[in-house]
Amino acid sequence: MSIDLDTTEGRKKYLSDKLDDLLDGINDSYGKLLLDELIIRLELTVKDFNEEMKVLVDQLVKKEKERQQILEMMKSTTSIDLSEADVEESVDAEVDVSELSEWEQKLAKIEKG
């Protein structure tokens, strides 16, 4: 016997066959009703599970997009900060040290380390 669990109909047939085997001991009048109710509840459970998983995956995708945007924003902010620091260093380098007062020269030496 070949079991096809890749299709919905195959899974239903498999479950139905297994449940029929389990319900052989129950009266025929209740067995069919019980089986039908069980299949309906299983289908509802699977449907609810699939909907919940879809919501969770959508939330994950949304959060990842937000993280990527924040990361890009941080990268662009960092590059701007570095550019401003480069400009400040070049401006400082252009100032003639001899034109500074003695305490300004000492301060410049301390800042340069």
MDTraj code that builds the backbone (N, CA, C; nanometers):
import mdtraj as md
import numpy as np

residues = "MET SER ILE ASP LEU ASP THR THR GLU GLY ARG LYS LYS TYR LEU SER ASP LYS LEU ASP ASP LEU LEU ASP GLY ILE ASN ASP SER TYR GLY LYS LEU LEU LEU ASP GLU LEU ILE ILE ARG LEU GLU LEU THR VAL LYS ASP PHE ASN GLU GLU MET LYS VAL LEU VAL ASP GLN LEU VAL LYS LYS GLU LYS GLU ARG GLN GLN ILE LEU GLU MET MET LYS SER THR THR SER ILE ASP LEU SER GLU ALA ASP VAL GLU GLU SER VAL ASP ALA GLU VAL ASP VAL SER GLU LEU SER GLU TRP GLU GLN LYS LEU ALA LYS ILE GLU LYS GLY".split()
xyz = np.array([
    [0.0844, -0.1188, 0.0000],
    [0.0000, 0.0000, 0.0000],
    [0.0878, 0.1237, 0.0000],
    [0.0631, 0.2124, -0.0910],
    [0.1393, 0.3360, -0.1035],
    [0.0665, 0.4482, -0.0306],
    [0.1387, 0.5189, 0.0562],
    [0.0809, 0.6293, 0.1319],
    [0.1291, 0.7597, 0.0692],
    [0.0322, 0.8452, 0.0293],
    [0.0660, 0.9738, -0.0325],
    [0.0354, 1.0853, 0.0669],
    [0.1362, 1.1262, 0.1433],
    [0.1172, 1.2321, 0.2428],
    [0.1480, 1.3701, 0.1870],
    [0.1799, 1.3776, 0.0586],
    [0.2130, 1.5058, -0.0021],
    [0.0894, 1.5849, -0.0437],
    [-0.0247, 1.5184, -0.0557],
    [-0.1472, 1.5871, -0.0966],
    [-0.2479, 1.5838, 0.0179],
    [-0.3412, 1.6781, 0.0137],
    [-0.4447, 1.6859, 0.1166],
    [-0.5324, 1.5615, 0.1135],
    [-0.5697, 1.5218, -0.0051],
    [-0.6550, 1.4032, -0.0177],
    [-0.5833, 1.2780, 0.0322],
    [-0.4562, 1.2663, 0.0038],
    [-0.3786, 1.1516, 0.0509],
    [-0.3716, 1.1457, 0.2021],
    [-0.3504, 1.2621, 0.2643],
    [-0.3454, 1.2679, 0.4107],
    [-0.4809, 1.2339, 0.4715],
    [-0.5891, 1.2855, 0.4097],
    [-0.7237, 1.2557, 0.4598],
    [-0.7526, 1.1062, 0.4506],
    [-0.7148, 1.0457, 0.3392],
    [-0.7393, 0.9027, 0.3205],
    [-0.6600, 0.8224, 0.4238],
    [-0.5364, 0.8597, 0.4468],
    [-0.4531, 0.7895, 0.5440],
    [-0.5155, 0.7969, 0.6833],
    [-0.5538, 0.9208, 0.7248],
    [-0.6151, 0.9373, 0.8564],
    [-0.7464, 0.8619, 0.8658],
    [-0.8246, 0.8689, 0.7622],
    [-0.9527, 0.7995, 0.7610],
    [-0.9338, 0.6490, 0.7750],
    [-0.8387, 0.5932, 0.7012],
    [-0.8112, 0.4499, 0.7103],
    [-0.7663, 0.4111, 0.8510],
    [-0.6761, 0.4891, 0.9084],
    [-0.6264, 0.4578, 1.0426],
    [-0.7370, 0.4701, 1.1467],
    [-0.8205, 0.5749, 1.1330],
    [-0.9286, 0.5927, 1.2291],
    [-1.0337, 0.4829, 1.2143],
    [-1.0577, 0.4406, 1.0922],
    [-1.1507, 0.3282, 1.0717],
    [-1.1009, 0.2045, 1.1453],
    [-0.9729, 0.1792, 1.1369],
    [-0.9153, 0.0645, 1.2073],
    [-0.9347, 0.0768, 1.3587],
    [-0.9159, 0.1987, 1.4104],
    [-0.9289, 0.2201, 1.5543],
    [-1.0741, 0.2102, 1.6014],
    [-1.1664, 0.2480, 1.5152],
    [-1.3071, 0.2538, 1.5549],
    [-1.3851, 0.1273, 1.5230],
    [-1.3176, 0.0208, 1.4819],
    [-1.3863, -0.1042, 1.4481],
    [-1.4685, -0.1582, 1.5648],
    [-1.4228, -0.1388, 1.6855],
    [-1.4919, -0.1923, 1.8026],
    [-1.6154, -0.1133, 1.8425],
    [-1.6332, 0.0075, 1.7868],
    [-1.7468, 0.0930, 1.8248],
    [-1.8650, 0.0614, 1.7333],
    [-1.9793, 0.0774, 1.7854],
    [-2.1030, 0.0519, 1.7107],
    [-2.1019, 0.1284, 1.5787],
    [-2.1530, 0.0674, 1.4723],
    [-2.1542, 0.1305, 1.3391],
    [-2.2308, 0.2620, 1.3374],
    [-2.3333, 0.2750, 1.4164],
    [-2.4131, 0.3981, 1.4144],
    [-2.3364, 0.5157, 1.4744],
    [-2.2500, 0.4917, 1.5707],
    [-2.1726, 0.6000, 1.6313],
    [-2.0365, 0.6184, 1.5654],
    [-1.9843, 0.5137, 1.5101],
    [-1.8509, 0.5187, 1.4519],
    [-1.8377, 0.6210, 1.3393],
    [-1.9337, 0.6233, 1.2491],
    [-1.9285, 0.7163, 1.1354],
    [-1.9424, 0.8610, 1.1836],
    [-2.0349, 0.8855, 1.2752],
    [-2.0530, 1.0214, 1.3295],
    [-1.9276, 1.0683, 1.4024],
    [-1.8708, 0.9794, 1.4823],
    [-1.7495, 1.0123, 1.5562],
    [-1.6342, 1.0419, 1.4619],
    [-1.6220, 0.9600, 1.3594],
    [-1.5155, 0.9789, 1.2620],
    [-1.5312, 1.1116, 1.1872],
    [-1.6538, 1.1409, 1.1443],
    [-1.6786, 1.2670, 1.0729],
    [-1.6469, 1.3876, 1.1607],
    [-1.6893, 1.3845, 1.2872],
    [-1.6619, 1.4939, 1.3801],
    [-1.5117, 1.5082, 1.4054],
    [-1.4442, 1.3968, 1.4185],
    [-1.3003, 1.4005, 1.4414],
    [-1.2266, 1.4608, 1.3221],
    [-1.2667, 1.4231, 1.2027],
    [-1.2027, 1.4784, 1.0817],
    [-1.2291, 1.6288, 1.0718],
    [-1.3508, 1.6720, 1.1018],
    [-1.3833, 1.8154, 1.0975],
    [-1.2957, 1.8920, 1.1966],
    [-1.2813, 1.8371, 1.3157],
    [-1.2000, 1.9050, 1.4175],
    [-1.0513, 1.9064, 1.3799],
    [-1.0034, 1.7991, 1.3219],
    [-0.8634, 1.7956, 1.2774],
    [-0.8391, 1.8989, 1.1677],
    [-0.9310, 1.9084, 1.0729],
    [-0.9163, 2.0071, 0.9654],
    [-0.9174, 2.1492, 1.0210],
    [-1.0053, 2.1739, 1.1188],
    [-1.0109, 2.3060, 1.1822],
    [-0.8810, 2.3368, 1.2559],
    [-0.8278, 2.2386, 1.3256],
    [-0.7027, 2.2563, 1.3992],
    [-0.5882, 2.2894, 1.3038],
    [-0.5791, 2.2159, 1.1948],
    [-0.4729, 2.2402, 1.0962],
    [-0.4900, 2.3783, 1.0332],
    [-0.6135, 2.4159, 1.0024],
    [-0.6407, 2.5476, 0.9434],
    [-0.5982, 2.6594, 1.0399],
    [-0.6351, 2.6463, 1.1677],
    [-0.5961, 2.7459, 1.2683],
    [-0.4442, 2.7542, 1.2817],
    [-0.3796, 2.6386, 1.2840],
    [-0.2339, 2.6352, 1.2942],
    [-0.1694, 2.7082, 1.1762],
    [-0.2183, 2.6796, 1.0550],
    [-0.1626, 2.7442, 0.9357],
    [-0.1815, 2.8958, 0.9396],
    [-0.2982, 2.9405, 0.9855],
    [-0.3228, 3.0852, 0.9960],
    [-0.2291, 3.1499, 1.0978],
    [-0.2106, 3.0839, 1.2120],
    [-0.1215, 3.1377, 1.3145],
    [0.0228, 3.1422, 1.2651],
    [0.0649, 3.0399, 1.1939],
    [0.2008, 3.0385, 1.1397],
    [0.2192, 3.1494, 1.0368],
    [0.1174, 3.1738, 0.9549],
    [0.1254, 3.2809, 0.8553],
    [0.1420, 3.4166, 0.9246],
    [0.0651, 3.4394, 1.0304],
    [0.0759, 3.5644, 1.1059],
    [0.2166, 3.5786, 1.1654],
    [0.2680, 3.4706, 1.2239],
    [0.4020, 3.4753, 1.2838],
    [0.5099, 3.5029, 1.1795],
    [0.4997, 3.4375, 1.0641],
    [0.5998, 3.4589, 0.9589],
    [0.5904, 3.6014, 0.9065],
    [0.4682, 3.6538, 0.8912],
    [0.4525, 3.7926, 0.8469],
    [0.5151, 3.8894, 0.9470],
    [0.4969, 3.8619, 1.0767],
    [0.5575, 3.9464, 1.1797],
    [0.7098, 3.9392, 1.1738],
    [0.7633, 3.8197, 1.1527],
    [0.9088, 3.8045, 1.1411],
    [0.9633, 3.8835, 1.0231],
    [0.8937, 3.8769, 0.9104],
    [0.9376, 3.9504, 0.7915],
    [0.9342, 4.1005, 0.8194],
    [0.8286, 4.1474, 0.8841],
    [0.8156, 4.2903, 0.9162],
    [0.9283, 4.3352, 1.0110],
    [0.9539, 4.2561, 1.1144],
    [1.0603, 4.2905, 1.2098],
    [1.1974, 4.2921, 1.1430],
    [1.2210, 4.1976, 1.0531],
    [1.3506, 4.1923, 0.9842],
    [1.3681, 4.3147, 0.8955],
    [1.2623, 4.3574, 0.8275],
    [1.2703, 4.4783, 0.7449],
    [1.3021, 4.6001, 0.8313],
    [1.2369, 4.6085, 0.9486],
    [1.2645, 4.7191, 1.0401],
    [1.4095, 4.7162, 1.0870],
    [1.4605, 4.5979, 1.1180],
    [1.6003, 4.5853, 1.1622],
    [1.6967, 4.6285, 1.0525],
    [1.6665, 4.5894, 0.9301],
    [1.7521, 4.6277, 0.8180],
    [1.7511, 4.7786, 0.7977],
    [1.6340, 4.8420, 0.8117],
    [1.6249, 4.9871, 0.7978],
    [1.7055, 5.0574, 0.9066],
    [1.6940, 5.0075, 1.0292],
    [1.7692, 5.0664, 1.1403],
    [1.9188, 5.0490, 1.1180],
    [1.9589, 4.9321, 1.0712],
    [2.1000, 4.9064, 1.0439],
    [2.1526, 5.0009, 0.9363],
    [2.0759, 5.0183, 0.8297],
    [2.1173, 5.1105, 0.7234],
    [2.1253, 5.2539, 0.7754],
    [2.0293, 5.2913, 0.8601],
    [2.0297, 5.4257, 0.9170],
    [2.1529, 5.4446, 1.0053],
    [2.1877, 5.3424, 1.0832],
    [2.3057, 5.3513, 1.1694],
    [2.4334, 5.3612, 1.0858],
    [2.4390, 5.2852, 0.9770],
    [2.5567, 5.2913, 0.8902],
    [2.5717, 5.4298, 0.8285],
    [2.4608, 5.4868, 0.7816],
    [2.4700, 5.6190, 0.7186],
    [2.5050, 5.7252, 0.8218],
    [2.4512, 5.7136, 0.9442],
    [2.4835, 5.8090, 1.0507],
    [2.6303, 5.7984, 1.0880],
    [2.6823, 5.6782, 1.0957],
    [2.8225, 5.6573, 1.1299],
    [2.9130, 5.7177, 1.0229],
    [2.8785, 5.6997, 0.8975],
    [2.9625, 5.7554, 0.7915],
    [2.9572, 5.9072, 0.7926],
    [2.8419, 5.9657, 0.8274],
    [2.8325, 6.1118, 0.8376],
    [2.9189, 6.1603, 0.9536],
    [2.9110, 6.0914, 1.0685],
    [2.9917, 6.1301, 1.1841],
    [3.1399, 6.1235, 1.1508],
    [3.1827, 6.0209, 1.0791],
    [3.3223, 6.0093, 1.0409],
    [3.3616, 6.1214, 0.9467],
    [3.2762, 6.1588, 0.8560],
    [3.3063, 6.2675, 0.7629],
    [3.3251, 6.3980, 0.8375],
    [3.2377, 6.4246, 0.9345],
    [3.2497, 6.5477, 1.0126],
    [3.3794, 6.5477, 1.0926],
    [3.4175, 6.4337, 1.1474],
    [3.5418, 6.4243, 1.2235],
    [3.6615, 6.4498, 1.1328],
    [3.6559, 6.3987, 1.0104],
    [3.7641, 6.4221, 0.9146],
    [3.7766, 6.5705, 0.8817],
    [3.6631, 6.6374, 0.8662],
    [3.6654, 6.7809, 0.8362],
    [3.7252, 6.8575, 0.9534],
    [3.6848, 6.8237, 1.0748],
    [3.7378, 6.8923, 1.1916],
    [3.8883, 6.8720, 1.2033],
    [3.9371, 6.7508, 1.1767],
    [4.0806, 6.7244, 1.1834],
    [4.1558, 6.8056, 1.0789],
    [4.0995, 6.8151, 0.9587],
    [4.1696, 6.8892, 0.8540],
    [4.1709, 7.0385, 0.8852],
    [4.0641, 7.0883, 0.9468],
    [4.0610, 7.2293, 0.9861],
    [4.1646, 7.2535, 1.0943],
    [4.1726, 7.1642, 1.1913],
    [4.2711, 7.1778, 1.2983],
    [4.4129, 7.1736, 1.2424],
    [4.4367, 7.0920, 1.1441],
    [4.5697, 7.0783, 1.0866],
    [4.6115, 7.2046, 1.0123],
    [4.5118, 7.2769, 0.9591],
    [4.5431, 7.3968, 0.8815],
    [4.5797, 7.5159, 0.9707],
    [4.5421, 7.5116, 1.0978],
    [4.5724, 7.6224, 1.1882],
    [4.7224, 7.6228, 1.2155],
    [4.7830, 7.7375, 1.1995],
    [4.9264, 7.7520, 1.2231],
    [4.9498, 7.7548, 1.3739],
    [5.0313, 7.6613, 1.4215],
    [5.0575, 7.6475, 1.5640],
    [5.1257, 7.7718, 1.6197],
    [5.2064, 7.8388, 1.5404],
    [5.2798, 7.9567, 1.5900],
    [5.1857, 8.0731, 1.6179],
    [5.0658, 8.0717, 1.5573],
    [4.9706, 8.1811, 1.5801],
    [4.8915, 8.1625, 1.7088],
    [4.9003, 8.0450, 1.7685],
    [4.8260, 8.0177, 1.8899],
    [4.9028, 8.0689, 2.0107],
    [4.8262, 8.1014, 2.1155],
    [4.8914, 8.1437, 2.2391],
    [4.9566, 8.0209, 2.3036],
    [5.0358, 8.0457, 2.4042],
    [5.1107, 7.9376, 2.4675],
    [5.0175, 7.8319, 2.5267],
    [4.9116, 7.8729, 2.5944],
    [4.8196, 7.7751, 2.6545],
    [4.7409, 7.7008, 2.5473],
    [4.7103, 7.7668, 2.4331],
    [4.6421, 7.6983, 2.3231],
    [4.7334, 7.5928, 2.2604],
    [4.8619, 7.6213, 2.2519],
    [4.9577, 7.5257, 2.1979],
    [4.9669, 7.4021, 2.2900],
    [4.9712, 7.4258, 2.4219],
    [4.9761, 7.3158, 2.5179],
    [4.8490, 7.2325, 2.5078],
    [4.7344, 7.2967, 2.4935],
    [4.6065, 7.2275, 2.4812],
    [4.6027, 7.1424, 2.3535],
    [4.6556, 7.1979, 2.2440],
    [4.6597, 7.1244, 2.1178],
    [4.7487, 7.0001, 2.1314],
    [4.8631, 7.0136, 2.2026],
    [4.9506, 6.8984, 2.2237],
    [4.8806, 6.7901, 2.3053],
    [4.8072, 6.8307, 2.4071],
    [4.7358, 6.7341, 2.4906],
    [4.6284, 6.6623, 2.4085],
    [4.5563, 6.7379, 2.3224],
    [4.4496, 6.6766, 2.2423],
    [4.5061, 6.5770, 2.1412],
    [4.6228, 6.6053, 2.0873],
    [4.6839, 6.5150, 1.9895],
    [4.7401, 6.3914, 2.0573],
    [4.7594, 6.3973, 2.1871],
    [4.8023, 6.2809, 2.2631],
    [4.9464, 6.2640, 2.2618],
])
top = md.Topology()
chain = top.add_chain()
for i, resn in enumerate(residues, 1):
    res = top.add_residue(resn, chain, resSeq=i)
    for name in ("N", "CA", "C"):
        top.add_atom(name, md.element.get_by_symbol(name[0]), res)
traj = md.Trajectory(xyz[None], top)
